[in-house]
Amino acid sequence: MLMINLYTEKRDNTWFGVATDDRRLYVTTFAFSEKSVLQSLLKNIPYDVPFQQREKTSSFAERVIALLKDIYDGKNVSHNFALAMEHLSSYTQKVIKTVSLIPVGYVASYGSVAKAAGGSPRAVGRVMASNPFVLIVPCHRVVRSDFKLGGYGSRPDVKLEILKRERRGCTAKREVSVDGEKLLVFPVEFVLKRLGEG
């Protein structure tokens, strides 16, 4: 029988959380208190699957948390963790796949994601607001078309700090291929300059 295990761990001043069956990821998140991380995990796990909070972190969860910390710190990382998405709508899955392809050092607008995945910028915003795979699916790299931040929970300042750490000195926009569609991405520097941070 499937059981989702909830893991939380504090690294430096940030709490990271993972909901997993130790094969696939159901939820990843971070916050600045353990309570907030647990609330996010509970809000996003599938309703019909039993879960338990684990005191001791499994080696699988430990690897995921290390990856989350590296992404949070702005490092170039790749992963092959399987995401459990069968409980998500096909549109949500398509947006998640599209946003997953935004490279470090770049951002895409809600409109650009919508053009590649279908739907409207507002629909993309709704998916990003409920992204169950925070940091793994880099919703922090999705911004408004005027290069202002847009939403990020209640903490756009955190979104800005992550983007600052992802700055790579890129200067030109580029296209990323997504299932035959083109996703237009722009250097993080465009956002930082727009906000007077770069």
C-alpha positions in Angstrom: 0.0 0.0 0.0 1.3 3.4 -0.9 2.4 5.6 2.0 3.6 9.2 1.6 6.4 10.2 4.0 6.8 13.8 5.0 10.3 15.0 5.8 11.5 18.4 7.0 15.0 19.6 7.6 16.5 23.0 8.5 19.6 24.0 6.5 21.2 27.3 7.5 18.2 29.5 8.2 15.7 27.8 5.8 13.4 24.8 6.3 13.0 22.4 3.4 10.3 19.8 3.1 9.6 16.8 0.9 6.6 14.5 0.5 7.7 11.3 -1.1 7.1 7.5 -1.2 11.0 7.3 -1.5 10.6 6.6 -5.2 8.8 9.7 -6.5 8.2 13.2 -5.3 4.7 14.4 -4.4 5.6 17.8 -2.9 8.7 19.9 -2.4 8.8 23.2 -0.6 10.8 25.6 1.6 9.9 28.3 4.1 11.4 30.0 7.2 9.6 27.9 9.8 8.9 24.2 10.1 5.2 24.9 10.6 5.0 26.7 7.3 6.8 23.8 5.5 4.5 21.2 7.0 1.4 23.3 6.1 2.6 23.5 2.5 3.3 19.7 2.4 -0.1 18.9 3.8 -1.9 21.3 1.5 -0.4 19.8 -1.6 -0.3 16.0 -1.1 -3.0 13.9 -2.8 -6.2 13.6 -0.7 -6.6 9.9 -1.0 -3.1 8.7 0.0 -2.2 7.9 3.6 0.8 9.9 4.9 3.0 10.1 8.0 5.7 12.5 9.2 9.1 10.9 9.7 11.5 12.0 12.3 14.6 10.5 10.6 15.2 11.6 7.0 15.6 8.8 4.5 18.6 8.8 2.2 16.3 9.5 -0.7 14.8 12.5 1.1 18.2 13.6 2.1 19.3 13.8 -1.6 16.1 15.7 -2.5 16.7 18.2 0.4 20.3 18.7 -0.7 19.1 19.4 -4.2 16.5 21.9 -3.0 19.2 23.7 -1.0 21.5 23.9 -4.0 18.7 25.3 -6.2 17.8 27.8 -3.4 21.5 28.8 -3.3 21.5 29.4 -7.1 23.7 26.5 -8.1 23.6 24.8 -11.5 22.0 21.4 -10.8 20.3 18.7 -12.6 18.2 15.8 -11.3 16.3 12.7 -12.4 13.8 12.5 -9.6 10.4 11.3 -10.8 7.5 13.6 -10.1 4.2 12.1 -9.1 1.8 14.0 -11.2 -1.1 11.6 -12.0 -3.3 13.5 -9.5 -2.7 16.8 -11.3 -4.8 18.0 -14.3 -3.2 17.5 -17.8 -2.9 21.3 -18.2 -1.1 21.6 -14.8 1.3 18.8 -15.9 1.9 20.6 -19.2 2.7 23.9 -17.5 5.0 22.1 -15.0 6.8 20.5 -17.8 7.2 23.8 -19.6 8.4 25.7 -16.6 10.9 22.9 -15.7 12.7 23.7 -18.9 13.5 27.3 -18.0 17.3 27.2 -17.5 19.2 28.7 -14.5 20.0 32.3 -15.3 16.9 32.9 -17.3 13.2 33.8 -16.7 10.1 33.5 -18.8 6.9 35.5 -18.7 3.6 34.1 -17.7 2.5 34.9 -21.3 5.5 33.1 -22.9 4.8 30.0 -20.8 1.1 30.2 -21.8 2.1 30.4 -25.5 4.2 27.3 -25.2 1.9 25.3 -22.9 -1.5 26.7 -24.0 -4.0 28.6 -22.0 -3.7 32.1 -20.7 -1.1 34.0 -18.6 -3.6 34.0 -15.8 -4.1 30.2 -16.0 -0.3 29.8 -15.8 -0.2 32.1 -12.8 -2.8 29.9 -11.1 -0.7 26.8 -11.8 2.4 28.5 -10.5 0.6 29.7 -7.3 -0.2 26.0 -6.5 3.1 24.5 -7.8 3.6 21.3 -5.7 7.2 21.0 -6.7 8.7 24.3 -5.5 12.3 24.9 -6.6 12.3 21.6 -8.5 9.9 23.2 -10.9 11.3 26.7 -10.9 8.2 28.9 -10.5 10.5 31.6 -9.2 11.7 32.0 -12.8 8.3 33.0 -14.1 7.8 36.8 -14.1 5.5 39.4 -15.6 5.9 40.5 -19.2 7.3 43.8 -18.0 10.0 42.0 -16.0 8.5 42.8 -12.7 8.4 39.8 -10.3 4.7 38.9 -10.1 3.6 36.7 -7.3 5.5 34.3 -5.2 3.4 33.3 -2.3 3.5 36.2 0.1 7.3 36.7 -0.4 8.3 38.4 -3.7 11.5 39.4 -1.8 12.5 35.8 -1.6 11.8 35.3 -5.3 14.1 38.3 -6.0 16.9 36.9 -3.8 16.8 33.5 -5.5 16.9 35.2 -8.9 19.9 37.3 -7.8 21.8 34.1 -6.9 20.9 32.6 -10.3 22.4 35.5 -12.2 24.9 34.2 -14.7 25.9 37.2 -16.8 23.7 36.2 -19.8 22.9 39.1 -22.2 20.5 37.8 -24.8 17.1 36.2 -24.9 16.8 32.7 -26.3 14.3 30.0 -27.3 13.7 26.7 -25.5 11.9 23.9 -27.4 8.9 22.5 -25.6 7.1 19.7 -27.5 7.5 21.5 -30.8 6.6 24.9 -29.3 9.0 27.7 -28.5 9.4 29.1 -25.0 11.0 32.5 -25.1 13.4 33.0 -22.1 15.3 36.2 -21.0 18.3 36.7 -18.8 17.6 37.2 -15.1 19.6 40.4 -15.6 16.5 41.9 -17.4 14.5 41.5 -14.2 17.2 42.8 -11.9 17.8 45.9 -14.2 14.0 46.6 -14.3 13.9 46.4 -10.5 17.0 48.6 -10.0 19.0 45.6 -8.7 21.4 45.0 -11.5 
